[in-house]
């Protein structure tokens, strides 16, 4: 509902998050921990994380779905996914996705790029930028909300990892994808 009425506000918020992550990549490239540096998993946190992370992902899906007709939406769902990513980072750092991989970069840009792509498509269709045609509004909003949720979740996880001193898991990059910690 909010995305249909306050589309520019949401578009700019997603754009700001994308820009912040680009700045983090630019600033952190030389100051990341070297790949040989490892961090041990937290044996107390991992059993808790194994139980709670699937519930957090399920809750994020519900928040995304509920955002169509009650409080919720991409930012709330993305924050829940970001929290799950941070919990995963704290409990098992070797399981984290390499934040500099092509897939991670596509997901980081997905929210903003989906907005731009759909905005240009409706512009080419004769409407104003980001003005959804009534018969396609539901699908456009669902696509934007889903892409934004994933983008926001990964951005929040990436920002935490950057503040923690690295944008990728050293064990992941060292072992070619298998967990060594």
GILIN-V423101 format. One record per pair of residues at least 6 apart in sequence whose C-alpha atoms are under 6 Angstrom apart, sorted by sequence separation. I is the first residue (numbers start at 1). J is the second residue. If there is no record, write none. Layout:
i=(I | I)
j=(J | J)
This chain:
i=(66 | 67 | 123 | 161 | 63 | 64 | 171 | 63 | 64 | 119 | 119 | 64 | 63 | 60 | 60 | 114 | 53 | 111 | 110 | 111 | 111 | 110 | 108 | 107 | 46 | 45 | 42 | 41 | 41 | 1 | 99 | 99 | 98 | 74 | 78 | 82 | 86 | 77 | 81 | 85 | 96 | 74 | 78 | 79 | 82 | 74 | 78 | 82 | 94 | 93 | 94 | 94 | 94 | 15 | 14 | 38 | 32 | 33 | 32 | 35)
j=(72 | 73 | 129 | 167 | 72 | 73 | 180 | 73 | 74 | 129 | 130 | 77 | 77 | 77 | 80 | 144 | 84 | 147 | 147 | 148 | 151 | 151 | 151 | 151 | 91 | 91 | 91 | 91 | 92 | 68 | 167 | 168 | 168 | 145 | 149 | 153 | 157 | 149 | 153 | 157 | 169 | 148 | 152 | 153 | 156 | 149 | 153 | 157 | 169 | 169 | 171 | 172 | 179 | 112 | 112 | 170 | 165 | 166 | 166 | 170)
